[in-house]
Amino acid sequence: MAKTKPLSERERRFVAAYCGEATGNATRAAELAGFSPRSARFQGSKLATRRNIRAAIEAYRKKLERPSIADATERREILSDMLRSAKVAAKDRRGAADILNKMDGLYVKKLANPDGSPLRLASDADLDARIALLEQQVKG
């Protein structure tokens, strides 16, 4: 196994932010580590793929693992047991089902315009045309 290069102070801050406040968002972690907002996306992507940083992230996560903390599988089992148990109040069973659905990503936020019509996302060409029109209006 090859030796990994030691992390710089900024890289250590990136790892801590990536595993902490940025919750896996490399761009946000780069900003928190001290990179400029303009370069954070590039730097975060670059840092997140480096072997020594990936190893540090994995080591940081392993350090946080404790037998007393339920992992996702255990939480899912507990919630499933609650959902199936007749001894649990109906309100709590619905709550367990709701949490399980959220864990599985079953709820999709539907976006709509204020009048209720479906939200239409503009293409890059539409946006370019609108920007050109606005620039003409400003000049004109």
N, C-alpha and C positions, 0 to 999 in steps of 0.2 A: 504494500500500500504506500503510495507516494505521500510525502510530507505536505501538509497544507501550509500555505504562506500565512504568517500571522496577520491579523486584521489591524488596520489603522484605526485611529480613534473614531473617525467619521464612519467607517465600515461597522465598527462595534455599535455606534448609535443607530445605524441603519438596521442592523439585526434586532436590536432591542425594540425599535419602533415597529418593524415589520411583524414581530411576534407580539407586540403590545398594542399600543394605541392605533396603529394603522391597520391592524387585523388582517394582515396578508396583502395589503394594497402597496405595491412596490413604489408607485409614484408618491403616495402620501408618506411612506417611510423615508423616501429620499428627501422630501421637504423637511420632515422632522429631524433628519440627520444633518441638515444644514445646507443642502443643495438649493440652488435658486429655483423658484417655481418654473422658470422658463426651461431649465435643463432637467428638472426632476423626473419627468417621464422617461427620458432617455437614460439617465443615470440609474434610476430605479430598475429599469428593465435590464440594464447591463449588470448591475450589482446582483440582482436576484438570480442570474444564471451562472455566476462564478462559482467554481467548485468549492473554494474555501468558505465562501459566504453561505452556500447551501448547507455545508457541513456545520457551520456555526448555528444556522437556523435550526437544523435538526437537533443539535446538542442542546440548544436553548429550550426547545420544546420538550425534549426528554427530561430535562432538569425540572420542568414544571409538572411532569406526570407524577402522581402520587396515588397509592392504592385507595386513599380515602376520598378521591375525587372520581365521580362516575364519568366514564367515557360515553361517547355518543350511543354505542350499542347498549350499554347498561341503562342509560336514560330512556332509550326507546323501549327496552323490555319493561321497565318500571311503569312507563306510561301505558303500554299495551296491557299490562296486568290490571292497572286501574280501570281502563276502558272496559275490560271484560268482566270485572268483578261486580257482582250484584250487591256487595256490601258497601260499595262506594256510592255516594250521593249522585243523582243524575246530573246535577250541575257540574260536579267535579269530573264525571265521565265525559261530559261534553267538552270540558276544558282540556282533558287529556287528548281527546280526538283532535281538538283545534291545534294543540301544540304539535302533535304528530303530523298533521297536515302541513303545518308551517315548516317543520323539519324536512318534509319531503318536497317542499316547493309547490304544493298543490294550489296555493292561492296566488293568483296573478292579478296584479293591480291593473285595472282597465282604465286607460286614460281617455278623457273625453273633453270636448270644448265646453265652455260654460253653458251653452244652450243644449247640451246633451248629445250633440252630434259626434260621430266618431272622430278621433284625432287623426289628422292626416299628416304624416311626416313628409317634409319637403326633401326633395333630392338635392344633391350638390348643384345640379344645373338650375333648379328652381331658385336656390339661394343666390347663386351667381347672378341670375337675371334680376332678382329683386335688389341686390346690392348695386348693380349697374344702373337700375332705374332710380334708386335713391341718390346715387352719385350725380346723375344727370339733373335731378330735381334740385340738389344743393347748388350745383354750378349754374343752373338755369335761371 
